[in-house]
């Protein structure tokens, strides 16, 4: 049970794959444009919803972890909250897009189509994640067989 919890926490952490990191020096206006985009995208709310979806998916796949739900939530809120990740996310977007591109994306998200994209993205991502989980779950026996074969290979080498 303990190893299952450790593996689950490791999976949750690896899904985000980031830590609190202060933004490097970019121009103030470039960083402001990146932050404006993230605000327009409702990034803080999307991050919170993503954490909920991840935890719910883990609990659905491994119901015995329900007794640790509060611990997992506390951990994720401590290390993967918007407050912790905001500067890193701003830097990430500022490094990925020019200031002009960021301003163009903000303009798009302020349009009717952009607002719709913001609204539907979490729903579509959740449905996509469910499709991926179902596809993987449908082939668990194949994975188990592959693991057994590798274990046999490794035991014959030793």
Secondary structure, 3 states (H helix, E strand, C coil): CHHHHHHHHHHHHHHHCCCCCCCCCCCHHHHHHHHHHHHHCCHHHHHHHHHHHHHHHHHHHCHHHHHHHHHHHHHHHHHCCHHHHHHHHHHHHHHHCCHHHHHHHHHHHHCHHHHHHHHHHHHHHHHHHHHHHHHHHHCHHHHHHHHHHHHHHHHHHC
